[in-house]
């Protein structure tokens, strides 16, 4: 539990450092990623807030609360020290993010019975880097058959990406979901007018809006967020024609582009609740 003094609680002297994500981790999304962070900062009117790029962060940057979209190894290392050695609050937890990986999340889902895409199928495959979030289109590749998939995995490894996740392509509706803690949840169909990082959403075509159990998806997403110790998160899932859903991606601090104001309200309230609890 992080610590805030009673004096700080009474006189709104809590110092907050908001950390922008390095551009390499926001492919085709630099502006929208920054907009959600700035929207949260704008709502923290009772706090002393400063915003910096993650490349600027040093151990000398003192704050009671760190709101971080950062992913650089040195960012996570420094913020983890702030959490563990100085009992500071970091959202999302740097300790959790340091061990966070796509392959690790997929293993957690399989072990805990959360629906995830199968490893084999007949409609093609997706090959994704498993050690970190995608930084370019080359980190998430569709392959039409097993032979192409094996060649793609070899290319990843030649690039130095040893941790690779392979999953079967599932035909159905692509859905993007967003969450904050275990109270805020929204989902959208990106082909209904949303934005796209790489255009891969077109692979599944126009959404058919197959009926499915939204509450069950929400509960599974909340459970996954708790398993990986993530407070601000999002991801993708596929709903097939029978109403089955499969979570195919889960990540920290999405842009919340379809629900930015609502999400910023929820994130600010979450931070305020953490500060009140101290």
N, C-alpha and C positions, 0 to 999 in steps of 0.2 A: 504494500500500500504506500503510495507516495505521500509526502507530507506538505501541508500548507499551514502556516501559523494562524492562530486565531486573529491576530492583528491584520493579516492579509485578508482574511475572510470578511472582517468588519469594514475595512476601508478600501476594498477593491484594489489592492496593491499586487495582485497576482500578475506576474510577468509571463507573457506568452511569446514564443518564437515560432513563427510559421515558416516552413521550409519548402520551397518550390522544388519540384522534381527536375532532374537534369533532362535536357531536351532529348537525349538519346533514348530515354525510356518513355517518351511520348510521341511515337511515330505518327505523323499526320494528325496529332492531337495536342500540340503544345499549348495553343490558346485556350481550348476548352478545359484542359487539365488545370491550367492556372486560374480559370474563371471560378471553378468550384472552391479552390482554396481561398481566393479573394472574397468570395461570397460568404464563406464561414467567418473569415476575419472581420468582415463588415458587421457581423452580428454580435461580436464579442465587445460590445461597447463599454462594458464595465472593467475591462482588463487593459493592461499596458501591452500592446501588441507590436511586434516588429516582424517584418517579412524579409527573408533572404533566399538566395539560390543555394542549393545543397552544396555546390562546390566551394561556397564561402564559409561553410560551417567549420568551426574549430572547437576544441575543448574549452576555450575561453568564453564561448558564447553561453552566458548564464541565463536560465529561465526556470520558472516553476513548472511550466507546461510547454511541451514541444509538439506542434501539430505538423507532422512530417509526411510528405509525399515521396521522400527520398528513397533511392535504391542503391546508390553507390556503396561499395563495401566499406569505405571509410566513414560514410554517413551512418550506416548501421552500427559500425563498431563504436563510434563516438556516442551515439544515442543510447546504445546498450549500456555503456558505462554510466551514462547519466541515470538510467533506470536502476541499475544494480548497485552502484556505489553511492549515489546521491538521492535515491528515492524520488526521482522526478517522474512526472507523467509524460509518456510519449504515446501519441495516437497517430498511426497504429504502432503497436509495440515493436521496437527495434529487435528485441530479443526473439519475438515470434517471426519477424520478417527475415532475420538472419538465417533461420533454418527452413524458411518457406521456399518451396519449389513446386513446379507443376507435377513432377513425378511423385513427390511426397504427398501432395494433396490427393492425387488419384489413388495412391495406396490407402490413404485414410478413408476415402469414400468406399473402396471395396471392402475393407476390413469392417467398416461400420454399417454396411448395408445401405449406403446412399447411392441411388441409381447413377451409373456412369456408363459411358459408351463401351461396348465390348471390344476386345482386342482383335477379333476377326469378323469379317463380314463379306458381302458379295457386291457392294456398291462402291468400292474404293476405300481408300484409307487417308487419314490425316497424320502427318508427321510433324511433331512440334518439339522445340527445344524444351527439355524438362528441368533444366537447372535454374531458369529465370524467366521473367516475362519477355514476350516478344519485343525485339528492338527494330525489326524490319520484316518485310514480307517474306524474306527467306527463312524466317524462324517458324513459320506456319505454312505447310505445303500440302496441297491435295494431290494424291496419287491415284490413278485410275485402277490400278491392279497391284497384286502382290509383288510382281517383278519391279515395277516402278517404285514401289514403297521401299524395297530392299536397296535399290540404287540410291534413293533419296537419303536413307539412313546412312549409307556409306559417305555421301557428300557432307552430311552434317558432321560426321566424325572426322572427315578430312579437314573441315573448318575448325576443328578443335572442340566441337560440341559433343561430348561423350554421353551426356545424360539426355536421352531422347525418349519421347512418349509417342507410341503408335496406337491409334484407335480407329475402329471401323467407322466409315461414313454412315450416318443414319438419315434416311429420307424423312422429312417432316417439317414442321414449323420451327424456325429459329426464334428463340426468345432471349432477350437480354433482361437480366434482373439486377436490382440494386438494393443494398441493405445498409442499415446503420444500427448497430447493436442488435437487440432482439425485439425491437418495436417498429422499426420503419422498414417496409418492403414494397417495392414497385416492380412491375414487369411490363415489357413492351415488345412489340414486333418490329424489328428494325426495317423490314421491307415495307412497312406501312408509313414510311416517311421519315425514318430516323437517319442518322449519319453512319458512315462506315470508315474504319481505319484503312482496310486493305481491299474491300470489295468482295471478300469471301462469302458474305451473306447471300450473294446472288446464287451460290451453288445450290441452295435449297429452294430457289424460286420464290414465287409470290406466296405469302402466308395463306393457308387454308383455314386458320383459326379452329383447329381441331379442339374439341372440348377436353379439358383435363382438370385434375384436382389442384387448383391453385393453392389452397390451404396446405396440402401435403407438400407441395414444392416449397412453400414458404417455411414450413417446419424443418424440412431437410436442409434448406439453405441456412437457417438459423443454427441448426445443429452443427453444420460444417464450419460456420464462422466461429462457433464456440470451440470446436476441436482444434482449429488452427490459431485461436486466440486473436481474431481479427475483429476490430470494431467498425471499420469503414471499408466496404467491400462491394464487389459486383461480379458478374459472370454471365455465362451463356448456357442455355440448355436447348435440347431438341425435343419437341413433342411429336410422336409419330401418329399415324392415322388411327391407332387404337387408343390414343389418349395416354400412352406411356411417355414419361419424360426421362431424359438422360442429361445430367450436368456434364458439359464438355469443357468448361473453363471457369476458373475462379481466381479473382485477383484483388489486390489491395487498391484503395483509393481510385475508383474509376472516375470518369468525368461527370457522371450524373446528368448528361446533357439534356435528357428528356424530362428531368424532374429536379433541376438544379436548385430552385428556390426552396422546395420542400425538403430536399436533402440537406441543404445548408442549415435550415432551421433545426433539423433533427441532429445534425452533427454538433451544432452550437449548444443545443440542449444537453446532449450527451456529455460534452466537455464541462458544462456548467454543473451537471450532476456529479461528475467526478470531483470537481473542485469543492463542491459543497460537502461531499463525503470526506475529502481530504485524506 
